[in-house]
């Protein structure tokens, strides 16, 4: 099944495609932190986001009239972006803590659930990952990232031993991205554990056609299972 490295790549996809959603904020520290983040200077980025979260409304020059709305928006961005930086440093617990705070501020922001869900996945908390990714799907029905969300949740279902649900999610990915070799290969693995060996081999062959080479040990196990499954 997909490695933790792939999950970090998926997280990077969500960072890239959701970046513009936070570009409206008016904090120069967040903008500076984002520049450090893009340069891979995560400690410096965290320092800038800390400044935003530690500043008082008066220090930001806000009037009482606009404090609540603007404070919420800027703090939300700061927690999300700092969580991203922690995640990139593989400080997953700190990242989850920041995503928790972001969700407390705005429980209807899908990308906060995506980020926290993938962080839970990395920690091996697959039930929590599934809950968060499901919430993100519920909030983000028309997203261009929809196939990646199903792909991620399917991986969590697989890791949790829910192979039927994993197949359902990989089916969704294939419906949206018919040339996704990784989705076919992942479904092949799920079919294997469901003892649907013919379907598993079929998916392996399709995955290979789309550039996803199978692992030799998996092919060996699949061929043995197919031979044992033949009627005498």
Secondary structure, 3 states (H helix, E strand, C coil): CCCHHHHHHHHHHHHHHHHHHHCCCCCHHHHHHHHHHHCCCHHHHHHHHHHHHHCCHHHHCCCHHHHHHHHHHHHHHHHHHHHHHHHHCCCHHHHHHHHHHHHHHCCCCHHHHHHHHHHHHHHCCHHHHHHHHHHHHHHCCCCCCHHHHHHHHHHHHHHCCCHHHHHHHHHHHHHHCCCCHHHHHHHHHHHHHCCCHHHHHHHHHHHHHCCCCCCHHHHHHHHHHHHHHCCC
